[in-house]
Amino acid sequence: MDRVAPITVIGGANIDISAKYSSAVAAAGDSNQGQVSTSAGGVARNIAENLARLGSAVQLITGLGDDGFSVSVRASLNLPLLDLSACYTPPNTPSDSYLSVYDMKGELVSAVNQMQLVNKLTPSYLQRFETQITGATLIIADCNLPPDTIDWLAALPDRPTLFFDGVSMEKITRLQSCLDQVDGLKCNRLEAAALLNCSIHATPYQLVADLHQRGVDIVLLSLGSEGVQLGRAGQQLHFPPLEPPQTIASVAGAGDAMLAGFLHSHFNGAGHEAAMHFGLRAAQLSLTCTDAVHPDIASLYKKQTGAF
């Protein structure tokens, strides 16, 4: 049997430092009781770990530091199906980091990111791995990447399907110059409005339709408590949210789990609707875990029958 080419994932890996309030905050500017935790994170890293745990061979291209935090990040990626040989690994360099604060319900209040290593993933660095990148089954990249790297990936000749994660309102605008070359995109409503330079009050249907018109074939528009709007080849379906778990440990990584679940299912033969249902279940499972990736996501996939 021919060996299936890996999925190449390119973008950020960092240490997540998360704080969650134990109760409602009475006043700003004061110290509050809560729980503080650290775990491996980063959009590309989260997607890559999810995919590898689900059973996909993955080549992750990211920046890995050389400090105490990097031990945790590297340990999280010590999986049989995960190849780190193309990572940027300078000595004596701090890991990229993401500091976030959540309310007692697990919703994000504020965050600060320090993403210096991912900025080193320039076209000149990636060119040495061009054969592996273009020979992949699928390329998934996040918008933490430098703008010229995003343009370089989009313009690669004879490349496979290229899927982007928007990351944030600021960083998703890096796709504006090459949007007609992007095959797939996962983003939320605010990110889509920033990318399209339109009103944040635009309907999900209109946002997805505008992205289709700009050339994006597959769109996963996350609507939070309202579910997901899936667009494919000009057609749209709305998926209401699944029943959330009784206790939400953290929302960090849920969107990455959804995207990884959708793409893993779809590229293993599931139709778009079935793949989206699995992606939502993967996100639901992620909410029950303080880590960005639920270690038992593989068991969720194994329970699937029929189309999967």
N, C-alpha and C positions, 0 to 999 in steps of 0.2 A: 504493500500500500504506500502511495506517495505521502510524504510528510507534509502536513498543512503548514503554510507559512504563518509565522506569528503575527499577532496584532502589534503594531508599533504605537506606543503611547509616549507623547512628548510634552513636557511642561514641568510644573512645580512639584517639589517634595519639601516638606518642612515639618517642624515639630509644632504641634498644636498645644497651646497652653490655654486651658478653658476654665472659666469660673462661672458657677451657677448660684444665683441667690436662693437661699432656703425659704425666704418669705418675701412679701411685697416690700419694696423699698419706700421708706417713709419720706426721706429727703435726699436730695442730691448732695454730693460732696462729703459723704460720711462713710465710715467703714460698716460693712454689712456681713452677717454670717452667711456661709455658703460652703460649697465644695469646689476645690481646685484640683485639676488633674492635668496630666501631660500625656500625649499620645502622638503617634506618627500621623501626619496628615499631608495636605497638599492635593489639589484637584487631580493632577495627573497620577500622582502616587496612589491616591484612593481608587481611582478607576482601574489602574494596573493591578492593584492587590485584589480588588473585587473580581476582575476578569480571571486572574490566575487561580483564585479559590474556586471559581465556577468551572474551571477546566480548560480555559483558553491559554494557549502558549502566547507569552507576551514579551516583547522587548521594550523596556522602559528606558527612555533617554531623559535624564533629569540631572540636577546638580546635587551632589551629596557632600555635606560638610565633613569636617574632621575635628569633632569636639564631643563632649559628653552626650549631647542630644543626638548626634549622628548614630550613636550605638543603637538607640531605640528605632530610628528610622530604618537603618540597615537590617536590623533584626526582623522588622515587620515585612521586609521584602525577601526574606530567606525562604523562598518557595520554589519547588521543583520546576514549575513552568515559567518562572520569571528570570529573564536575562538582563543583567545590569552592566554588561561589558562595554556599552557605549556611553555610560554616564560620565559626566564631568566631575572629577574628584580631586580638587586641588588640596595640598597638604596645609595643615595649620589654619583652616578656614572655618568660621562659625557656620552652623546650619542656618538655612532660611527658617523663619519662625512666623507664627500666626497666633496672636493673643486675642482672645474673644471673651465677652461677658454675656451671659444669658440670664433671662428672668426666671422666675420660679416655675414657669410653664415650659421652659426649654427654648424659648424664642430669642433670637439674637438681639442684644441691646446695642452693642458697639464692638468694633474690632480694630486692631492695628496689625499691619503685616510688614515684615522685613524680608524682601525677596531679592537678594543680591546674586545668588548663584544662578537662578534661572535666567538672569540677564546675560549670562555667559554662553547660553545656548544660541549662538549667533549662526548665520549661514555659513561662515567660514569654519566653525566648529562642526556643524552638522554635515558639511559636504563630504567629509571622510567616511560617513556612514550612508551616503546617498543610495548605494546599491541595496543595502538592507531595508532602507525606508521605502523605496519605490517597489521593492519585492514583497512587501508585507501584504497580508490579507486585507488590512484596513489600517488607516492612520487616524488616531485620535489625538488632538492637541488641545491645550487650554490657552486662554488668552492672557495668561501670565507671561507668555513668550514675548520677546521684543518684536516691535512692529515689522522690522525688516525680515525677521525669521518667519513670521506669519505669511508675509508676501512671498517669500522664497518657497515655503511649503505649498502654497496654493498654486504656484506657477511650475512646480516640478513636472517634467514631461513623463508620460506613461506611468503616472502614479495610480495607486488604488483609490477607493473612496476616502475622502477626507472629511472628518467630523470634528467640529469644534465645540468646546464648552465655553460659554460667554464669560464666566467668572464674576464680573462686576459691571456696573454701569459705566465706569471709567474705561476698563480694559476691553470691553466688547467693541468699542468704537475702533479698535485696531483692525477690525475686519472690514471697515468701510471701503478701503481701497481695492479689496479683492473679493467682495461678497459674491460676485457672479461666478467665482471659481470654487466656492465652498459647497460641498455636497450635502452636508448635514449640520445642524446647529441645535444645541440645547441651551436655553436661556429662560429667564423669567420675564414677567411683563415689563418691569422697569428697564431691564437690560435691552429688551427688544425695542422699546420706545427710544432709548438713547442711541441704539445702532441705526434706527431708521430716521432719527431726528424728527419724531412726531410726538403728539400729545400722549401723556401717560394715561389719559382717559380713553384711548382707542380701545375698541373691543378686541378680545382675543382672536376672534375670527378675522378681523381686519389686519391685525399684526401679522398673523400667519400668512394671510393672503398677500400682504405686501412683501414678506420675505420670499414667498414663492415667486412673486413677480420680479424680485431682484436676482433670482437664479438659484436659491437654496431649495433643494429637492425635498429633504426630510427636515421637519421642524418639531422639536419637543419643547412646547411652551409651558413651563411650570407656572401654575396659578395658585400655589400654596394651598389654602383650605378649600379652594374651588376645584382642585384636581389638575389635570393636564389637557392641553389642546394639542393633538397630534396632527400634523400636516404631512401629506405624502403625495407628490406629483400633482399638486393642485387640489387634492381632496382633503377634507378635514373631518376628524372625529373628536368628540369631547369625552374624556374619561373622568368621572367623578372620583373624589378621593376615597380610599378605603377607610374603614373604621380604624381610627388611630388606637394604639395601645393605651391601656389605662394609665400607665406611667411612661412619660417620654423622658428618656435619659438625656438625650441631646439631639438637636436637628442637624448637627454637623455631619456631613458625609451622606445625608439622605439623598440629595440630588445626584451625587456621584454614583451611589448604588443604583438609582433608577436608570441612569444612562448606561452603566455597565451591564445591568440586567437586560435592558432593552436590546443593546447591541449584541451581547452574547447570544441571546435567544434568537434574534433575527438572523445572525450570521451562522446559526446552527439549524436553520430551516424553518423557524417559526414565521408566520405571517406578521405583519405590522401590528395588528390588533392583539394577537396573542402575546407578542413580544412586549407590548406596552403594558398589558396586564401583569406580566411577570416583573417588569421593571418597577411597577407600583408596589408589588409585594416585597421586592427587594428593599425599596425605600422604607416601607412600613417596618420591616425587620430591623433596619438600621436605626430607627428611632428608639429601639429598646436597649441600645448599647452606647456606653460612654466613648468607646473608641470610634474612629471614623469609619471603620469597616467591621461588620459583624463577622466573627470567626466562623460562624455556622451557616454562612450564606449558601455554601455548597449543598447542605441538606435541604434547603428550600428548593433548589433547582431539581434535586433528585426526586422530590415529591411530585413533580409535574408529570402529567401523562398526556396522551393524545398528540397535539401538534409539536410538543417538545420531544 
